[in-house]
């Protein structure tokens, strides 16, 4: 039976949801590794809606994270409230501002951010069950926030000094990493890669994501 790898999405679009390239590259890498992707998202409203042409918030608009993420998943998606570690062999969290706006409030509150309860529960369940978790782009901050009080997870967001310092403040460890590579915390079964924190092209992002997913599936 194929390994079931959860893909925790945060909407649809880099400025207010999941980074679409990262999400699709993750789904492709999971398929290439012979595993099954299980898309998941919280059933909550986005923090806000951003016009991706202008880069500015779209006043008066509201969108639901689960409904928007379903666009990437071609409709096959699960409410995070209904998903547990028991049904998954691994979990990947793509980046995009949605990871910092909708899965948690890091984009607004920094190290004092709050995490969506179902997101926090699922990550903690995976870690407690010794099942691997991967995070891309800005999403490693989420792992430091959720797990930092109990273990110093080693992660990367590339080489951004301010974000790396926040990870350390949250109880994690940060390692600089080039875009085409990934950092494996074998003790905690955590894999991270910079993706579009550093990538200048979809190909650059894809190289690191492919290695990340392969490492995760091997540990699952």
N, C-alpha and C positions, 0 to 999 in steps of 0.2 A: 504493500500500500504506500502511495506517495506521502511524503511528509507534508504536513499542513502548516504553512507559514502565514501568520497574520500580517496584514499590511494596514497599519493604523493611519488613516487619512484625516486631514483637518480642513477639508473643503476642496475647492477647485480653482487654483490660480495663485501664483507666487506671492502676490501682495496681500491677500486676505485668506488664503487657504493653503492646500498642499501645492508644492512646486510640481507642476505637471510633468516636466521632463523627468525629474527624480522619481516620481511615482510610477510612470510608465516604464522607465529603465529598471526599476525594482521588480515590477511584474514580469518583465521580459527575462530578467536574470533568474527569477524564481522558476519560471517555466523552463529555461535552458538548463537549470540544475536538476530537472526532473521532479520538482516539488509542486505542490498545489497552493496557489495564493488564496487567502481568505481575507477579503477586504472588510474593514471595520471602521466605524467613525462614531463619535458621540452625537446623540440626537439633541443638539442645542443650537441656538442662534449664533451666527458669527459675531465677533466683536463689532465689526462694521463691514461694509461692502466698499471695495475700491474699484474705481474705473481704471481698467488696465491700459487704456489709451492715454489718459492724462496722468495717472498715478495718484489721483486725488480721491478722497472719500466721496462716495455717491450719497448725497444727503437724501434722507427719507426712504432709503431702501433697506430691506431686511432679507437675509438669506439663512437657510438652515444648513448646518455643517454636514449632516447625514445626507440630505437631499443633494447638495452640491457635490459631495464626494462620490455619490452614486453615478455621476457623469463619467468619472474616471473608471469606475468599476463596471460600467455597462449595465448598471442596475443590480448587479449581484453584490449586495453589501449588507452587513449586519450592524445593528445598533450595539455600540460598545457595552451597554448595560446588560446585554444578553450573552456576552462572550466571556469565557473564562479560560485560564491557562490549561485546563483539562482537555480542551478541544483543539489545542495548538501544539506544534512542536517547536516553533520559533516565532519571533515577532520582529517586524521591521517598521521603523517610524521615518518616513520621508520628511524632508524639510519644507521650506516655504514659510512665510510669515504666519500662516495658520497654526504651525506648531507652537509659535510663541504668542499667538493671539487667541486661539480657540481651544487648544489642548491645555494651555496654561496662560497666565497673564504676564509672562516675562517681558513682552514687548512694551508693556506699560509700567510694570512694577519691579522689573529687574530681579535681584536676588530675593526680594520679598514677595515674589509671585505666588499665586495660588494655582493648583493643578486641578483640572476636572476630576472629580472623584472616581469615575469609571476608568479613566486613563491611569490614574495613580494605582488603583486596585489591580488592573490588569498587569501593569509592569511589575508590581510587587509580587503578584501571584507567579508570574513567569520566573522571576529571580528566586523566589522561595522554592520553586519546583526544579531549579537548576536547568531551566530551559533558556536558550540563547536569545538575546535581544540585540538588534542592530539599530543604529540611529544615524541619520544623514544630515549634513548641513548644520543648521542651528539646533536640531532636535537633541543632540547630546546634552545640551543644557537641561533638558527635561529629565534625563536619566540622573544627572547629578542632583537635581532638586528632589526627585522621588526617592533615590537610594542613598544619597549622600550622608544622611544621619546614621545609617547602619553600616555602610561600607564605602571606602574611597575608590569608587569606580574610576578606571583610567580611560579617558576618552579624548577625541580630537574634534576641533572645529576648524582645523587648518593652522593658522598662525595669528589670528586676531588677538592682540594682547588684552584688550578690555574684556572680551568674552571669555578668554582663558582665565583671567583673574576672577571673573564671576563664578566660573566652574569651581575654582579652588575655594572661594568663599562658601560655596554650597556643600563643600565636603568632598568634592571629586579631585582627581588629578588630571592635568592636561598635558598631552604630548603633541608637539608640532608634527605635522604630517603633510606631505605633498598630495596634490589632488588625485593622483592616479593610484594612491596607496590607501591602506586602512590600518587602524590600530586595533589589535586584538587584546582584550583583557581576558586571558584564559581563565583566571581564577573566578571571575564573576560572569563569564560567558557573555561578554559585551563586545560588540564590534562597531566601530564608527569610522566615518570617512568624511572629508570636507565637502565633497560635492560642490554645489554652487556658492559656498563660502569662498571658494578659490577658482572654480572652473570658469574658463573663458569660452567654452564651447560644450555642446552636448556630448561630444566624444570624450572630452576630458572628464566630465562628470560620470559618464558611463563606465570608464575604465575602473575608477575607484568603487563604484556601486557594484559592478560585476564581482570584484574581488571580495567586497564586503558580504554580499549575498552568498557567495560560494563558501566563505569561511563560516557563516552562520548555519547554512544547510549541513555542512560537515559536522558541526557540533550538535545539531538537532537530533 
